[in-house]
Amino acid sequence: MLSAMQSRQAAGQHWSATGYRQHAGFVAELGRPVVELLAPEPGERILDLGCGDGALTAELTAHGVEVVGCDASAELLQAAAEKGLSTVLADGHALPFEAEFDAVFSNAALHWMTRPDEVIAGVVRALLPGGRFVGEFGGIGNVAAITTALRAVLRESGIDALAVRPWFFPSPADYRRRLERQGFRVETIELIPRPTPLPTGLRGWLATFADPFLRHAPPAGRAALVDRVVELLEPALCDADGNWQADYVRLRFRAVLGAA
């Protein structure tokens, strides 16, 4: 069975801390409402699942909590550790924790973990009785236009990309069922359409997140493929001033372990 890290590598997704900071700094900035939903209390111990470079993890510490950041990318964790954060290299599908945390928090990471029931089971193991699981990630319809364009351009090149499914984007009803089956009481769960400005344009987004698709093309032809994707999406996702936005749809939830 592949670990989370191996699953990412198998899908062609590799992480650069520098590239992530340059092209995806908005991820942590837009995650602040999830921190508010978490409502951390001083003295709590919290696991940040899929912490990336630790930008939001560092903000959690300002609430007087003890935070452990875990991620499957050693390079991103190195960037988090350089911020003075406590980090663990961990497979999101097999978390190595037992009844250690008051809460598990996750922002913009759960959609990379494509075996969600295993992830939820690990969260259950990691939590203390009555602990909470709070997060936000891609929901059904997330980056639908971008994904469709990527598949269409690959098909134009004779590459069948229909089987490329690097992300898990559930509906609220689907994810609620998964949480409840493992003992969570869901307090809130909602789908939030959130067109998201891309500070370095669509090319920066593709350079950071589209490896699972682009890796199926020969290296020499990838630049032309990106040009074609940009051409297809410009009428829908780029305004008259050249500002790009991604068609994000987020699933935000808060659940508590155990009955009411």
N, C-alpha and C positions, 0 to 999 in steps of 0.2 A: 504494500500500500504506500502510495506517495505521501510524503510529508507536505505541509503547506508550502514550505520553501521549494521542494521539488516540483510541486504542482505549478507554482508560478514559473519556474524555469522551464518546465515542460510546455507551458503555454506560451513561452517566449517572452515573458515579462521579467525584465531586469531593472533594478533600481539604481539610480545615481543620486546621491544626496545633493550634489550641486545642481543637477538638472531638476530635481524635485523642488528644491528651494526656488529656483529661477522660474519654472513654468507652473508650479502648483502651490505657491504660497497661499493662494486664496482658500485652500482646503481648510487650514486651521482657522483662518479668519472667519469663515462661514460656519465653523463648528461651535461658536460661542453659545448659540441658543441651546445646544445639546448639553453644555456645561450647566446652564441655568436649569434645564430639566433634571439633571443629575442632582442638583442642590447639595453639593458636598458639605459635610459638617466637619469642623476642626476635630482632629484626632482619629478620623476614619482612615482605613487602609483600603486603597482603591487600585484595581488593576486596569491599566489602559491597554486594551486589546487591539493590536494593530497600530501601535503608537507612531510608526514612521520615524521621522527625524526628531520627534519629541516637542514640536512647537506648542501643541495644545497641552501636552503632559506637563510642561513647565508652568503653564498658566494654572493648572489644577493645584500645583503645590502652593500657590499663593493663597489658597483657601485654608491652609493649615492642615492639609491631609498628607498622609504618606502614600506616595504613588509609585507603583512598579509599572514600567512600560515594557511591553513585550511585542515582538514583531518577528517575522520570518526573514527579514533582510538584515544581514550583518552590517552592510554599509550604512543603512539608515539608522540602525541601533548605535553605531559608532558616533554618528552625528548627535544622537540623543544623549549618549554618555558624555560627550564633550560639553553638554549643557549642565553637567553635574547630576544627571538623573540616574536612578536605579533602573537597570534594564536586564531583561532576560530574553535570550534568543529562543523562541518557542514556536512550535507548530500549532497554529490556531485550531486544528482539528483534533489535537491531543494535548490539551493544556496540562502542564505538570504541577498543578496546584491542588491542594486538598483543604477545604474549609478555612481559607486564609483571608478573605476579603469581605468588607462590608458592601462593596459595590464593584461591578464590572462595567466599564465605560468603553465605548467604541465609536469612533467617528471616521467615516469614509473608508472603512476597511472590510466590513463583513461581506461585502459583495465579491471580494476576491477569494473568499473561502467557500468553495462551491459544494461542500458537503455540510450544509447548515445544521443538520441534526447532531452531527458529531461536535460541532462548535458549541451548540447549546448545551450538550451534555457536559462538555468541559467547563462551561461557565457554571453550571449547577454544582459541579464538584468543587470549583474554586470558591464559591460563595459560602459565607456563614449563614445559618438559618435566618430567614427573613431578609436576606440580602437582596439588592436590586440590580437589575440589568438595564442599562440605559444606553441607547445608541441611535445613530443615524447612518444610513447607507443608501445605495442606489435601490430604488423601487421599480416596479413594473413600468416600462416606458422610458426608463433612464437612457440617455444618449441614443435614442432609437434612430434619429436621423443620421447621426454619425456612424452608427453600426451598419445601417442599411447602405450607406454610401461606401463604406469600406468593403462590404461583401459584394456590392455591385461592381466596383472597380476591379477587385480580384477576379470576379467572374469574367469581366471583359478581357482579362489577361489569360483566361483559360484555367483559373484556379478556383476550385469549389471550396468556398469558405463557410458553407452552411453549418458544418460540423464544429466550427470554431466558436466555442461558448465559454469564454474566460471568466464570465461574471454570473452571479446569482442575483437577479432582480425580482423579488417576490411581490405579490400583492399584499395589502394589509391583512386580508382574511387568511391567506396562506401562512404568513409568518406568525399571526396570532395562534393558529392551530398548532404550529410547531412548538411555540413557547408553552402553550397550555398542556400539551401532551407530556411535557417534561416537568410539570409542577409549578409553572409560573402563573401568577395572576396578573393579567395585562391591565394596567391602569390607563394607559393611553397608547394609541397607535394610529398614525395618520400618514397619508401620502401627500407630499408637498411639491407641486410643480415649482421649480426654481431655475429659470433661465439664468445662467451664470456667466458673467463677463470673463473673458480669457485675456489676461494681461499681455501674454506673448502670442496671442492669436491662435488660430486652429493648428498651425504648424507646431507650435510649442506643445499643445495638448497631445497631438499625435506622437510627437517625439517622446513624450513621457508615458503615455498610456496605451498606445496602439500596437506595441510589439507583438501581442498574440495574433494579430492579423497580418502585419507586414512581414513577419518572419517567414511566411509561406511563399513570398516572392523572392527571386534571386536578388542578392544585394545590389547588383548593378542597376536593377530596374525599380528599386524602391522609391527613389526620388521622383521618378515620373508618376508612380502610383500616388504619391502624396499630392503632387500637383493636380492630378485628376480628381482626387477626393476634395481638395480645396475648391476646385472649379465647380463641382457638383453642389457643394454646400453653401457657397458664397451667397446665392440668392435668398437662402432661408435663414442663415445664421450670421450674416455680416451686414451691418447697416451702411448707409451711404457715406459715413465718415471712416469706414474701414475697421470699425470695432466689432470683434467677434464675441459671440456667446455660445455656450454649450447648452444643449437641451436636457438639462438635468431634471430629474424627478427623484426626490428623496423620500425615504421611509424613516420616520422618526418614532421612537417608542420608549416606553418606560414600563418595566414589569418587575414584580416582587415575587421572590421565591416563597411559596407556601400559600395556604388558604387565607382568606380574609379573616 
